[in-house]
Amino acid sequence: MKPIAVNQLSDNFFETISKEWMLVTAGNKDAFNAMTANWGGIGFLWNKPVVYVFIRPERYTFGFMEKNDYFTLSFLGEENKSIHKI
């Protein structure tokens, strides 16, 4: 995987987020967690790019999201959809 600048995104995110798997990762170099998700959104708010995901408080990843300023979304694509079973 490689970082992609927001202005280089060209996917149909309605399709990508609803039908393909993505990983939400939060934490730091000492402690982190990733979970699969297929709900959220992407867009612009007050001329700034934004992305949002919803994580239930019961999920282990929720604590990492609350304690850290940043999180990562990784889109696996259809060819890697089974990777979440690891």
DRENDO-938121 format. One record per atom (N, C-alpha, C, O, CB): residue number from 1; residue in three letters; atom name; y negated, z negated, x negated. Coordinates in nm, 2 decimals. Each point is the difference from the previous one (the first is absolute). Glycine has a CB too. Layout:
% residues N
+-----+------+------+--------+--------+--------+
: pos : code : site :      Y :      Z :      X :
+-----+------+------+--------+--------+--------+
: NUM :  ALA :   CA :      Y :      Z :      X :
...
+-----+------+------+--------+--------+--------+
This chain:
% residues 86
+-----+------+------+--------+--------+--------+
: pos : code : site :      Y :      Z :      X :
+-----+------+------+--------+--------+--------+
:   1 :  MET :    N :   0.12 :   0.00 :  -0.08 :
:   1 :  MET :   CA :  -0.12 :   0.00 :   0.08 :
:   1 :  MET :    C :  -0.12 :   0.00 :  -0.09 :
:   1 :  MET :    O :   0.00 :  -0.05 :  -0.11 :
:   1 :  MET :   CB :   0.12 :  -0.07 :   0.29 :
:   2 :  LYS :    N :  -0.23 :   0.17 :  -0.12 :
:   2 :  LYS :   CA :  -0.13 :   0.01 :  -0.08 :
:   2 :  LYS :    C :  -0.11 :  -0.03 :   0.10 :
:   2 :  LYS :    O :   0.00 :   0.03 :   0.12 :
:   2 :  LYS :   CB :   0.09 :   0.13 :  -0.29 :
:   3 :  PRO :    N :  -0.20 :  -0.22 :   0.12 :
:   3 :  PRO :   CA :  -0.12 :  -0.03 :   0.08 :
:   3 :  PRO :    C :  -0.06 :   0.14 :   0.04 :
:   3 :  PRO :    O :   0.00 :   0.09 :  -0.07 :
:   3 :  PRO :   CB :  -0.04 :  -0.31 :  -0.04 :
:   4 :  ILE :    N :  -0.01 :   0.22 :   0.24 :
:   4 :  ILE :   CA :  -0.07 :   0.11 :   0.05 :
:   4 :  ILE :    C :  -0.14 :  -0.04 :   0.05 :
:   4 :  ILE :    O :   0.00 :  -0.10 :   0.08 :
:   4 :  ILE :   CB :   0.22 :   0.22 :  -0.02 :
:   5 :  ALA :    N :  -0.32 :  -0.05 :  -0.10 :
:   5 :  ALA :   CA :  -0.14 :  -0.03 :   0.05 :
:   5 :  ALA :    C :   0.00 :   0.03 :   0.15 :
:   5 :  ALA :    O :   0.06 :   0.09 :   0.05 :
:   5 :  ALA :   CB :  -0.16 :  -0.04 :  -0.27 :
:   6 :  VAL :    N :   0.03 :  -0.13 :   0.29 :
:   6 :  VAL :   CA :  -0.01 :   0.01 :   0.15 :
:   6 :  VAL :    C :  -0.05 :   0.14 :   0.04 :
:   6 :  VAL :    O :   0.04 :   0.05 :   0.10 :
:   6 :  VAL :   CB :  -0.08 :  -0.29 :  -0.08 :
:   7 :  ASN :    N :  -0.05 :   0.30 :  -0.10 :
:   7 :  ASN :   CA :  -0.05 :   0.13 :   0.04 :
:   7 :  ASN :    C :   0.10 :   0.11 :  -0.03 :
:   7 :  ASN :    O :  -0.03 :   0.12 :   0.03 :
:   7 :  ASN :   CB :  -0.20 :  -0.20 :  -0.08 :
:   8 :  GLN :    N :   0.34 :   0.05 :  -0.01 :
:   8 :  GLN :   CA :   0.11 :   0.10 :  -0.02 :
:   8 :  GLN :    C :   0.11 :  -0.01 :   0.10 :
:   8 :  GLN :    O :   0.09 :   0.09 :   0.00 :
:   8 :  GLN :   CB :  -0.14 :  -0.10 :  -0.24 :
:   9 :  LEU :    N :   0.04 :  -0.08 :   0.33 :
:   9 :  LEU :   CA :   0.10 :  -0.01 :   0.11 :
:   9 :  LEU :    C :  -0.01 :   0.12 :   0.10 :
:   9 :  LEU :    O :  -0.11 :   0.03 :   0.04 :
:   9 :  LEU :   CB :   0.11 :  -0.28 :  -0.07 :
:  10 :  SER :    N :   0.11 :   0.31 :   0.05 :
:  10 :  SER :   CA :   0.00 :   0.11 :   0.10 :
:  10 :  SER :    C :   0.11 :  -0.01 :   0.10 :
:  10 :  SER :    O :   0.01 :   0.09 :   0.09 :
:  10 :  SER :   CB :  -0.10 :   0.05 :  -0.27 :
:  11 :  ASP :    N :   0.17 :  -0.24 :   0.18 :
:  11 :  ASP :   CA :   0.11 :  -0.02 :   0.10 :
:  11 :  ASP :    C :  -0.06 :  -0.02 :   0.14 :
:  11 :  ASP :    O :  -0.11 :  -0.04 :   0.02 :
:  11 :  ASP :   CB :   0.26 :  -0.05 :  -0.20 :
:  12 :  ASN :    N :  -0.06 :   0.12 :   0.27 :
:  12 :  ASN :   CA :  -0.03 :  -0.04 :   0.14 :
:  12 :  ASN :    C :   0.05 :  -0.15 :   0.02 :
:  12 :  ASN :    O :   0.12 :  -0.02 :   0.01 :
:  12 :  ASN :   CB :  -0.10 :   0.27 :   0.08 :
:  13 :  PHE :    N :  -0.11 :  -0.34 :  -0.10 :
:  13 :  PHE :   CA :   0.04 :  -0.14 :   0.00 :
:  13 :  PHE :    C :   0.05 :  -0.05 :   0.13 :
:  13 :  PHE :    O :   0.07 :  -0.11 :   0.00 :
:  13 :  PHE :   CB :  -0.23 :   0.07 :  -0.18 :
:  14 :  PHE :    N :   0.13 :   0.11 :   0.29 :
:  14 :  PHE :   CA :   0.07 :  -0.04 :   0.12 :
:  14 :  PHE :    C :   0.15 :   0.02 :  -0.01 :
:  14 :  PHE :    O :   0.08 :  -0.08 :   0.04 :
:  14 :  PHE :   CB :  -0.29 :   0.14 :   0.09 :
:  15 :  GLU :    N :   0.24 :   0.05 :  -0.19 :
:  15 :  GLU :   CA :   0.15 :   0.03 :  -0.02 :
:  15 :  GLU :    C :   0.05 :  -0.09 :  -0.11 :
:  15 :  GLU :    O :   0.11 :  -0.05 :   0.02 :
:  15 :  GLU :   CB :  -0.15 :   0.29 :   0.05 :
:  16 :  THR :    N :  -0.03 :  -0.25 :  -0.18 :
:  16 :  THR :   CA :   0.05 :  -0.07 :  -0.12 :
:  16 :  THR :    C :   0.03 :  -0.15 :   0.04 :
:  16 :  THR :    O :   0.11 :  -0.05 :  -0.03 :
:  16 :  THR :   CB :  -0.23 :   0.21 :  -0.12 :
:  17 :  ILE :    N :   0.02 :  -0.23 :   0.21 :
:  17 :  ILE :   CA :   0.01 :  -0.14 :   0.03 :
:  17 :  ILE :    C :   0.11 :  -0.02 :   0.11 :
:  17 :  ILE :    O :   0.07 :  -0.10 :  -0.01 :
:  17 :  ILE :   CB :  -0.31 :   0.06 :  -0.07 :
:  18 :  SER :    N :   0.24 :   0.12 :   0.18 :
:  18 :  SER :   CA :   0.09 :  -0.03 :   0.11 :
:  18 :  SER :    C :   0.14 :   0.04 :  -0.02 :
:  18 :  SER :    O :   0.09 :  -0.06 :   0.06 :
:  18 :  SER :   CB :  -0.28 :   0.09 :   0.08 :
:  19 :  LYS :    N :   0.22 :   0.07 :  -0.23 :
:  19 :  LYS :   CA :   0.14 :   0.05 :  -0.01 :
:  19 :  LYS :    C :   0.06 :  -0.01 :  -0.14 :
:  19 :  LYS :    O :   0.12 :   0.01 :  -0.01 :
:  19 :  LYS :   CB :  -0.18 :   0.14 :   0.19 :
:  20 :  GLU :    N :  -0.02 :  -0.17 :  -0.28 :
:  20 :  GLU :   CA :   0.05 :  -0.02 :  -0.13 :
:  20 :  GLU :    C :  -0.01 :  -0.15 :  -0.04 :
:  20 :  GLU :    O :  -0.08 :  -0.07 :   0.06 :
:  20 :  GLU :   CB :   0.02 :   0.31 :  -0.13 :
:  21 :  TRP :    N :   0.13 :  -0.28 :  -0.03 :
:  21 :  TRP :   CA :  -0.01 :  -0.14 :  -0.05 :
:  21 :  TRP :    C :  -0.11 :  -0.01 :  -0.10 :
:  21 :  TRP :    O :  -0.02 :   0.09 :  -0.08 :
:  21 :  TRP :   CB :   0.27 :  -0.12 :   0.13 :
:  22 :  MET :    N :  -0.31 :  -0.09 :  -0.04 :
:  22 :  MET :   CA :  -0.10 :  -0.03 :  -0.11 :
:  22 :  MET :    C :   0.04 :  -0.14 :  -0.04 :
:  22 :  MET :    O :   0.05 :  -0.08 :   0.08 :
:  22 :  MET :   CB :  -0.23 :   0.23 :   0.01 :
:  23 :  LEU :    N :   0.14 :  -0.18 :  -0.21 :
:  23 :  LEU :   CA :   0.02 :  -0.14 :  -0.05 :
:  23 :  LEU :    C :  -0.14 :  -0.06 :  -0.01 :
:  23 :  LEU :    O :  -0.10 :   0.06 :  -0.05 :
:  23 :  LEU :   CB :   0.31 :   0.00 :  -0.08 :
:  24 :  VAL :    N :  -0.22 :  -0.18 :   0.18 :
:  24 :  VAL :   CA :  -0.12 :  -0.09 :  -0.02 :
:  24 :  VAL :    C :   0.03 :  -0.10 :  -0.11 :
:  24 :  VAL :    O :   0.10 :  -0.08 :   0.02 :
:  24 :  VAL :   CB :  -0.18 :   0.11 :   0.23 :
:  25 :  THR :    N :   0.01 :  -0.03 :  -0.36 :
:  25 :  THR :   CA :   0.02 :  -0.09 :  -0.11 :
:  25 :  THR :    C :  -0.13 :  -0.08 :  -0.02 :
:  25 :  THR :    O :  -0.11 :   0.05 :   0.00 :
:  25 :  THR :   CB :   0.28 :   0.11 :  -0.10 :
:  26 :  ALA :    N :  -0.15 :  -0.29 :   0.09 :
:  26 :  ALA :   CA :  -0.11 :  -0.09 :  -0.03 :
:  26 :  ALA :    C :   0.05 :  -0.11 :  -0.10 :
:  26 :  ALA :    O :   0.12 :  -0.03 :  -0.01 :
:  26 :  ALA :   CB :  -0.22 :   0.07 :   0.24 :
:  27 :  GLY :    N :   0.00 :  -0.09 :  -0.30 :
:  27 :  GLY :   CA :   0.03 :  -0.11 :  -0.10 :
:  27 :  GLY :    C :  -0.07 :   0.02 :  -0.13 :
:  27 :  GLY :    O :  -0.11 :   0.07 :   0.00 :
:  27 :  GLY :   CB :   0.33 :  -0.10 :   0.10 :
:  28 :  ASN :    N :  -0.17 :  -0.02 :  -0.21 :
:  28 :  ASN :   CA :  -0.06 :   0.02 :  -0.13 :
:  28 :  ASN :    C :   0.12 :   0.01 :  -0.10 :
:  28 :  ASN :    O :   0.11 :   0.02 :   0.04 :
:  28 :  ASN :   CB :  -0.32 :  -0.15 :   0.02 :
:  29 :  LYS :    N :   0.18 :   0.14 :  -0.19 :
:  29 :  LYS :   CA :   0.10 :   0.03 :  -0.09 :
:  29 :  LYS :    C :   0.11 :  -0.11 :  -0.01 :
:  29 :  LYS :    O :   0.11 :   0.02 :  -0.05 :
:  29 :  LYS :   CB :  -0.28 :   0.11 :  -0.08 :
:  30 :  ASP :    N :   0.14 :  -0.25 :   0.17 :
:  30 :  ASP :   CA :   0.09 :  -0.11 :   0.00 :
:  30 :  ASP :    C :   0.09 :  -0.02 :   0.12 :
:  30 :  ASP :    O :   0.11 :  -0.04 :   0.00 :
:  30 :  ASP :   CB :  -0.27 :  -0.07 :  -0.15 :
:  31 :  ALA :    N :   0.10 :   0.15 :   0.27 :
:  31 :  ALA :   CA :   0.07 :  -0.02 :   0.12 :
:  31 :  ALA :    C :  -0.04 :   0.11 :   0.10 :
:  31 :  ALA :    O :  -0.12 :   0.01 :   0.03 :
:  31 :  ALA :   CB :   0.14 :  -0.26 :  -0.06 :
:  32 :  PHE :    N :   0.07 :   0.33 :   0.09 :
:  32 :  PHE :   CA :  -0.04 :   0.10 :   0.09 :
:  32 :  PHE :    C :   0.12 :   0.03 :   0.09 :
:  32 :  PHE :    O :   0.11 :  -0.04 :  -0.02 :
:  32 :  PHE :   CB :  -0.27 :   0.14 :  -0.15 :
:  33 :  ASN :    N :   0.13 :  -0.02 :   0.28 :
:  33 :  ASN :   CA :   0.11 :   0.03 :   0.09 :
:  33 :  ASN :    C :  -0.04 :   0.14 :   0.06 :
:  33 :  ASN :    O :  -0.12 :   0.03 :   0.02 :
:  33 :  ASN :   CB :   0.17 :  -0.28 :   0.03 :
:  34 :  ALA :    N :   0.05 :   0.32 :  -0.01 :
:  34 :  ALA :   CA :  -0.02 :   0.13 :   0.07 :
:  34 :  ALA :    C :   0.08 :   0.00 :   0.13 :
:  34 :  ALA :    O :   0.11 :  -0.06 :   0.00 :
:  34 :  ALA :   CB :  -0.15 :   0.18 :  -0.22 :
:  35 :  MET :    N :  -0.01 :  -0.06 :   0.32 :
:  35 :  MET :   CA :   0.08 :   0.02 :   0.12 :
:  35 :  MET :    C :  -0.02 :   0.14 :   0.06 :
:  35 :  MET :    O :  -0.10 :   0.06 :  -0.03 :
:  35 :  MET :   CB :   0.07 :  -0.31 :   0.08 :
:  36 :  THR :    N :   0.12 :   0.30 :   0.03 :
:  36 :  THR :   CA :  -0.01 :   0.12 :   0.06 :
:  36 :  THR :    C :  -0.09 :  -0.01 :   0.13 :
:  36 :  THR :    O :   0.00 :  -0.11 :   0.06 :
:  36 :  THR :   CB :   0.22 :   0.19 :  -0.15 :
:  37 :  ALA :    N :  -0.29 :   0.02 :   0.12 :
:  37 :  ALA :   CA :  -0.08 :   0.00 :   0.12 :
:  37 :  ALA :    C :  -0.02 :   0.14 :   0.05 :
:  37 :  ALA :    O :   0.02 :   0.10 :  -0.07 :
:  37 :  ALA :   CB :  -0.14 :  -0.30 :  -0.01 :
:  38 :  ASN :    N :   0.09 :   0.21 :   0.21 :
:  38 :  ASN :   CA :  -0.03 :   0.13 :   0.05 :
:  38 :  ASN :    C :  -0.11 :  -0.01 :   0.11 :
:  38 :  ASN :    O :   0.01 :   0.07 :   0.11 :
:  38 :  ASN :   CB :   0.22 :   0.01 :  -0.16 :
:  39 :  TRP :    N :  -0.33 :  -0.17 :   0.03 :
:  39 :  TRP :   CA :  -0.11 :  -0.01 :   0.09 :
:  39 :  TRP :    C :  -0.12 :  -0.04 :  -0.09 :
:  39 :  TRP :    O :   0.01 :  -0.07 :  -0.10 :
:  39 :  TRP :   CB :   0.14 :   0.00 :   0.29 :
:  40 :  GLY :    N :  -0.26 :   0.13 :  -0.14 :
:  40 :  GLY :   CA :  -0.13 :  -0.03 :  -0.07 :
:  40 :  GLY :    C :  -0.09 :   0.13 :   0.02 :
:  40 :  GLY :    O :   0.03 :   0.08 :   0.08 :
:  40 :  GLY :   CB :   0.08 :  -0.23 :  -0.25 :
:  41 :  GLY :    N :  -0.21 :   0.16 :   0.09 :
:  41 :  GLY :   CA :  -0.09 :   0.11 :   0.01 :
:  41 :  GLY :    C :  -0.09 :   0.02 :  -0.12 :
:  41 :  GLY :    O :   0.00 :  -0.08 :  -0.09 :
:  41 :  GLY :   CB :   0.00 :   0.04 :   0.33 :
:  42 :  ILE :    N :  -0.06 :   0.15 :  -0.24 :
:  42 :  ILE :   CA :  -0.09 :   0.04 :  -0.11 :
:  42 :  ILE :    C :  -0.12 :   0.07 :   0.05 :
:  42 :  ILE :    O :   0.01 :   0.08 :   0.10 :
:  42 :  ILE :   CB :   0.19 :  -0.06 :  -0.26 :
:  43 :  GLY :    N :  -0.32 :  -0.03 :   0.10 :
:  43 :  GLY :   CA :  -0.11 :   0.06 :   0.05 :
:  43 :  GLY :    C :  -0.13 :  -0.04 :  -0.08 :
:  43 :  GLY :    O :   0.01 :  -0.03 :  -0.12 :
:  43 :  GLY :   CB :   0.09 :   0.04 :   0.35 :
:  44 :  PHE :    N :  -0.21 :   0.01 :  -0.17 :
:  44 :  PHE :   CA :  -0.13 :  -0.04 :  -0.06 :
:  44 :  PHE :    C :  -0.08 :  -0.10 :   0.09 :
:  44 :  PHE :    O :   0.00 :   0.02 :   0.12 :
:  44 :  PHE :   CB :  -0.01 :   0.21 :  -0.24 :
:  45 :  LEU :    N :  -0.04 :  -0.33 :   0.06 :
:  45 :  LEU :   CA :  -0.08 :  -0.10 :   0.08 :
:  45 :  LEU :    C :  -0.13 :  -0.02 :  -0.08 :
:  45 :  LEU :    O :   0.01 :  -0.05 :  -0.12 :
:  45 :  LEU :   CB :   0.20 :  -0.06 :   0.22 :
:  46 :  TRP :    N :  -0.32 :   0.13 :  -0.04 :
:  46 :  TRP :   CA :  -0.13 :  -0.01 :  -0.07 :
:  46 :  TRP :    C :   0.00 :   0.08 :  -0.13 :
:  46 :  TRP :    O :  -0.05 :  -0.05 :  -0.10 :
:  46 :  TRP :   CB :   0.01 :  -0.18 :   0.20 :
:  47 :  ASN :    N :   0.09 :   0.35 :  -0.09 :
:  47 :  ASN :   CA :   0.00 :   0.10 :  -0.12 :
:  47 :  ASN :    C :   0.09 :  -0.05 :  -0.11 :
:  47 :  ASN :    O :  -0.02 :   0.04 :  -0.12 :
:  47 :  ASN :   CB :  -0.21 :   0.03 :   0.18 :
:  48 :  LYS :    N :   0.32 :  -0.16 :  -0.04 :
:  48 :  LYS :   CA :   0.09 :  -0.05 :  -0.10 :
:  48 :  LYS :    C :   0.14 :   0.03 :   0.05 :
:  48 :  LYS :    O :   0.03 :  -0.01 :   0.11 :
:  48 :  LYS :   CB :  -0.19 :  -0.17 :  -0.19 :
:  49 :  PRO :    N :   0.25 :   0.23 :  -0.02 :
:  49 :  PRO :   CA :   0.14 :   0.02 :   0.04 :
:  49 :  PRO :    C :   0.07 :  -0.14 :   0.03 :
:  49 :  PRO :    O :  -0.02 :  -0.10 :  -0.07 :
:  49 :  PRO :   CB :   0.03 :   0.31 :  -0.07 :
:  50 :  VAL :    N :   0.06 :  -0.22 :   0.25 :
:  50 :  VAL :   CA :   0.07 :  -0.12 :   0.03 :
:  50 :  VAL :    C :   0.15 :   0.03 :   0.04 :
:  50 :  VAL :    O :   0.03 :   0.11 :   0.04 :
:  50 :  VAL :   CB :  -0.25 :  -0.21 :   0.04 :
:  51 :  VAL :    N :   0.30 :   0.01 :  -0.10 :
:  51 :  VAL :   CA :   0.14 :   0.00 :   0.05 :
:  51 :  VAL :    C :   0.04 :  -0.13 :   0.05 :
:  51 :  VAL :    O :  -0.05 :  -0.11 :  -0.04 :
:  51 :  VAL :   CB :   0.11 :   0.28 :  -0.13 :
:  52 :  TYR :    N :   0.02 :  -0.18 :   0.28 :
:  52 :  TYR :   CA :   0.04 :  -0.13 :   0.05 :
:  52 :  TYR :    C :   0.15 :   0.01 :   0.04 :
:  52 :  TYR :    O :   0.05 :   0.10 :   0.04 :
:  52 :  TYR :   CB :  -0.29 :  -0.14 :   0.05 :
:  53 :  VAL :    N :   0.30 :  -0.08 :  -0.10 :
:  53 :  VAL :   CA :   0.14 :  -0.02 :   0.04 :
:  53 :  VAL :    C :   0.00 :  -0.13 :   0.07 :
:  53 :  VAL :    O :  -0.08 :  -0.09 :  -0.01 :
:  53 :  VAL :   CB :   0.17 :   0.22 :  -0.18 :
:  54 :  PHE :    N :   0.01 :  -0.15 :   0.28 :
:  54 :  PHE :   CA :   0.02 :  -0.12 :   0.07 :
:  54 :  PHE :    C :   0.13 :  -0.07 :  -0.05 :
:  54 :  PHE :    O :   0.11 :   0.06 :   0.00 :
:  54 :  PHE :   CB :  -0.24 :   0.03 :   0.20 :
:  55 :  ILE :    N :   0.12 :  -0.21 :  -0.24 :
:  55 :  ILE :   CA :   0.12 :  -0.08 :  -0.04 :
:  55 :  ILE :    C :   0.00 :  -0.13 :   0.07 :
:  55 :  ILE :    O :  -0.09 :  -0.08 :   0.00 :
:  55 :  ILE :   CB :   0.08 :   0.19 :  -0.23 :
:  56 :  ARG :    N :   0.13 :  -0.14 :   0.30 :
:  56 :  ARG :   CA :   0.01 :  -0.12 :   0.07 :
:  56 :  ARG :    C :   0.00 :  -0.12 :  -0.10 :
:  56 :  ARG :    O :   0.05 :   0.01 :  -0.11 :
:  56 :  ARG :   CB :   0.08 :   0.11 :   0.29 :
:  57 :  PRO :    N :  -0.19 :  -0.23 :  -0.13 :
:  57 :  PRO :   CA :   0.00 :  -0.12 :  -0.09 :
:  57 :  PRO :    C :   0.14 :  -0.05 :  -0.04 :
:  57 :  PRO :    O :   0.01 :  -0.07 :  -0.11 :
:  57 :  PRO :   CB :  -0.22 :   0.01 :   0.22 :
:  58 :  GLU :    N :   0.31 :   0.09 :  -0.04 :
:  58 :  GLU :   CA :   0.14 :  -0.04 :  -0.03 :
:  58 :  GLU :    C :   0.05 :   0.07 :  -0.12 :
:  58 :  GLU :    O :   0.10 :  -0.04 :  -0.06 :
:  58 :  GLU :   CB :  -0.06 :  -0.02 :   0.30 :
:  59 :  ARG :    N :  -0.09 :   0.18 :  -0.28 :
:  59 :  ARG :   CA :   0.05 :   0.08 :  -0.10 :
:  59 :  ARG :    C :  -0.04 :  -0.06 :  -0.14 :
:  59 :  ARG :    O :  -0.11 :  -0.05 :  -0.02 :
:  59 :  ARG :   CB :   0.09 :   0.25 :   0.16 :
:  60 :  TYR :    N :   0.12 :  -0.20 :  -0.23 :
:  60 :  TYR :   CA :  -0.02 :  -0.05 :  -0.14 :
:  60 :  TYR :    C :  -0.12 :   0.06 :  -0.07 :
:  60 :  TYR :    O :  -0.08 :  -0.07 :  -0.07 :
:  60 :  TYR :   CB :   0.32 :   0.03 :   0.06 :
:  61 :  THR :    N :  -0.27 :   0.17 :   0.03 :
:  61 :  THR :   CA :  -0.11 :   0.07 :  -0.06 :
:  61 :  THR :    C :  -0.13 :  -0.05 :   0.05 :
:  61 :  THR :    O :  -0.10 :   0.01 :  -0.07 :
:  61 :  THR :   CB :   0.25 :   0.19 :   0.05 :
:  62 :  PHE :    N :  -0.16 :  -0.26 :   0.14 :
:  62 :  PHE :   CA :  -0.13 :  -0.04 :   0.06 :
:  62 :  PHE :    C :  -0.07 :  -0.10 :  -0.09 :
:  62 :  PHE :    O :  -0.12 :   0.02 :  -0.02 :
:  62 :  PHE :   CB :   0.22 :   0.01 :   0.24 :
:  63 :  GLY :    N :  -0.03 :  -0.12 :  -0.28 :
:  63 :  GLY :   CA :  -0.06 :  -0.10 :  -0.09 :
:  63 :  GLY :    C :  -0.06 :   0.07 :  -0.13 :
:  63 :  GLY :    O :  -0.11 :  -0.04 :  -0.04 :
:  63 :  GLY :   CB :   0.27 :  -0.13 :   0.12 :
:  64 :  PHE :    N :  -0.10 :   0.27 :  -0.13 :
:  64 :  PHE :   CA :  -0.05 :   0.08 :  -0.11 :
:  64 :  PHE :    C :  -0.13 :   0.07 :   0.04 :
:  64 :  PHE :    O :  -0.09 :   0.01 :  -0.08 :
:  64 :  PHE :   CB :   0.32 :   0.01 :  -0.02 :
:  65 :  MET :    N :  -0.23 :   0.04 :   0.22 :
:  65 :  MET :   CA :  -0.12 :   0.07 :   0.05 :
:  65 :  MET :    C :  -0.12 :  -0.10 :   0.02 :
:  65 :  MET :    O :  -0.11 :   0.04 :  -0.04 :
:  65 :  MET :   CB :   0.26 :   0.12 :   0.16 :
:  66 :  GLU :    N :  -0.12 :  -0.28 :  -0.08 :
:  66 :  GLU :   CA :  -0.11 :  -0.10 :   0.02 :
:  66 :  GLU :    C :  -0.05 :  -0.05 :  -0.13 :
:  66 :  GLU :    O :  -0.12 :  -0.03 :  -0.01 :
:  66 :  GLU :   CB :   0.23 :  -0.03 :   0.22 :
:  67 :  LYS :    N :  -0.03 :   0.05 :  -0.31 :
:  67 :  LYS :   CA :  -0.04 :  -0.06 :  -0.13 :
:  67 :  LYS :    C :  -0.06 :   0.10 :  -0.10 :
:  67 :  LYS :    O :  -0.06 :  -0.04 :  -0.09 :
:  67 :  LYS :   CB :   0.23 :  -0.13 :   0.13 :
:  68 :  ASN :    N :  -0.16 :   0.30 :  -0.01 :
:  68 :  ASN :   CA :  -0.05 :   0.10 :  -0.10 :
:  68 :  ASN :    C :  -0.10 :   0.09 :   0.07 :
:  68 :  ASN :    O :   0.01 :   0.03 :   0.12 :
:  68 :  ASN :   CB :   0.21 :  -0.04 :  -0.24 :
:  69 :  ASP :    N :  -0.31 :   0.06 :   0.03 :
:  69 :  ASP :   CA :  -0.10 :   0.09 :   0.05 :
:  69 :  ASP :    C :   0.04 :   0.14 :   0.03 :
:  69 :  ASP :    O :  -0.06 :   0.08 :   0.07 :
:  69 :  ASP :   CB :  -0.10 :  -0.22 :  -0.19 :
:  70 :  TYR :    N :   0.27 :   0.19 :   0.05 :
:  70 :  TYR :   CA :   0.04 :   0.14 :   0.01 :
:  70 :  TYR :    C :   0.15 :   0.01 :   0.04 :
:  70 :  TYR :    O :   0.07 :  -0.10 :  -0.02 :
:  70 :  TYR :   CB :  -0.24 :   0.15 :  -0.16 :
:  71 :  PHE :    N :   0.20 :   0.06 :   0.23 :
:  71 :  PHE :   CA :   0.14 :   0.03 :   0.03 :
:  71 :  PHE :    C :   0.02 :   0.15 :  -0.02 :
:  71 :  PHE :    O :  -0.10 :   0.08 :  -0.01 :
:  71 :  PHE :   CB :   0.12 :  -0.27 :   0.18 :
:  72 :  THR :    N :   0.10 :   0.24 :  -0.18 :
:  72 :  THR :   CA :   0.03 :   0.14 :  -0.02 :
:  72 :  THR :    C :   0.09 :   0.05 :   0.11 :
:  72 :  THR :    O :   0.09 :  -0.07 :   0.05 :
:  72 :  THR :   CB :  -0.11 :   0.03 :  -0.30 :
:  73 :  LEU :    N :  -0.01 :   0.16 :   0.29 :
:  73 :  LEU :   CA :   0.08 :   0.08 :   0.09 :
:  73 :  LEU :    C :   0.07 :   0.11 :  -0.08 :
:  73 :  LEU :    O :  -0.07 :   0.08 :  -0.06 :
:  73 :  LEU :   CB :  -0.08 :  -0.14 :   0.26 :
:  74 :  SER :    N :   0.28 :   0.07 :  -0.19 :
:  74 :  SER :   CA :   0.08 :   0.10 :  -0.07 :
:  74 :  SER :    C :   0.07 :   0.08 :   0.11 :
:  74 :  SER :    O :   0.08 :  -0.06 :   0.07 :
:  74 :  SER :   CB :  -0.06 :  -0.08 :  -0.29 :
:  75 :  PHE :    N :  -0.04 :   0.27 :   0.22 :
:  75 :  PHE :   CA :   0.07 :   0.09 :   0.10 :
:  75 :  PHE :    C :   0.11 :   0.06 :  -0.07 :
:  75 :  PHE :    O :  -0.01 :   0.07 :  -0.10 :
:  75 :  PHE :   CB :  -0.20 :  -0.03 :   0.23 :
:  76 :  LEU :    N :   0.33 :  -0.06 :  -0.07 :
:  76 :  LEU :   CA :   0.13 :   0.04 :  -0.07 :
:  76 :  LEU :    C :   0.04 :   0.14 :   0.03 :
:  76 :  LEU :    O :   0.07 :   0.06 :  -0.07 :
:  76 :  LEU :   CB :   0.00 :  -0.29 :   0.08 :
:  77 :  GLY :    N :  -0.12 :   0.29 :   0.11 :
:  77 :  GLY :   CA :   0.05 :   0.13 :   0.03 :
:  77 :  GLY :    C :   0.14 :   0.00 :   0.06 :
:  77 :  GLY :    O :   0.07 :  -0.09 :  -0.02 :
:  77 :  GLY :   CB :  -0.22 :   0.18 :  -0.16 :
:  78 :  GLU :    N :   0.18 :   0.01 :   0.25 :
:  78 :  GLU :   CA :   0.13 :   0.01 :   0.07 :
:  78 :  GLU :    C :   0.11 :   0.00 :  -0.10 :
:  78 :  GLU :    O :   0.11 :  -0.06 :   0.03 :
:  78 :  GLU :   CB :  -0.22 :   0.19 :   0.15 :
:  79 :  GLU :    N :   0.10 :  -0.07 :  -0.29 :
:  79 :  GLU :   CA :   0.10 :   0.01 :  -0.10 :
:  79 :  GLU :    C :   0.04 :  -0.13 :  -0.06 :
:  79 :  GLU :    O :   0.11 :  -0.02 :  -0.06 :
:  79 :  GLU :   CB :  -0.18 :   0.25 :   0.01 :
:  80 :  ASN :    N :  -0.02 :  -0.33 :   0.06 :
:  80 :  ASN :   CA :   0.03 :  -0.14 :  -0.06 :
:  80 :  ASN :    C :   0.01 :  -0.10 :   0.11 :
:  80 :  ASN :    O :  -0.01 :  -0.12 :  -0.03 :
:  80 :  ASN :   CB :  -0.11 :   0.19 :  -0.18 :
:  81 :  LYS :    N :   0.14 :  -0.03 :   0.33 :
:  81 :  LYS :   CA :  -0.01 :  -0.10 :   0.11 :
:  81 :  LYS :    C :   0.11 :  -0.11 :  -0.01 :
:  81 :  LYS :    O :  -0.02 :  -0.11 :   0.04 :
:  81 :  LYS :   CB :  -0.07 :   0.29 :   0.11 :
:  82 :  SER :    N :   0.20 :  -0.15 :  -0.21 :
:  82 :  SER :   CA :   0.11 :  -0.09 :  -0.01 :
:  82 :  SER :    C :  -0.02 :  -0.11 :  -0.11 :
:  82 :  SER :    O :   0.08 :  -0.09 :  -0.01 :
:  82 :  SER :   CB :   0.07 :   0.27 :   0.09 :
:  83 :  ILE :    N :  -0.26 :  -0.17 :  -0.16 :
:  83 :  ILE :   CA :  -0.02 :  -0.09 :  -0.11 :
:  83 :  ILE :    C :  -0.03 :  -0.14 :   0.06 :
:  83 :  ILE :    O :   0.03 :  -0.10 :  -0.08 :
:  83 :  ILE :   CB :  -0.12 :   0.29 :  -0.06 :
:  84 :  HIS :    N :   0.05 :  -0.20 :   0.26 :
:  84 :  HIS :   CA :  -0.03 :  -0.14 :   0.06 :
:  84 :  HIS :    C :   0.12 :  -0.08 :   0.01 :
:  84 :  HIS :    O :  -0.01 :  -0.12 :   0.03 :
:  84 :  HIS :   CB :  -0.18 :   0.22 :   0.09 :
:  85 :  LYS :    N :   0.31 :  -0.04 :  -0.13 :
:  85 :  LYS :   CA :   0.13 :  -0.08 :   0.02 :
:  85 :  LYS :    C :   0.04 :  -0.07 :  -0.13 :
:  85 :  LYS :    O :   0.09 :  -0.08 :   0.01 :
:  85 :  LYS :   CB :  -0.03 :   0.25 :   0.16 :
:  86 :  ILE :    N :  -0.13 :  -0.15 :  -0.27 :
:  86 :  ILE :   CA :   0.03 :  -0.06 :  -0.13 :
:  86 :  ILE :    C :  -0.02 :  -0.15 :   0.01 :
:  86 :  ILE :    O :   0.02 :  -0.07 :  -0.10 :
:  86 :  ILE :   CB :  -0.08 :   0.28 :  -0.03 :
+-----+------+------+--------+--------+--------+
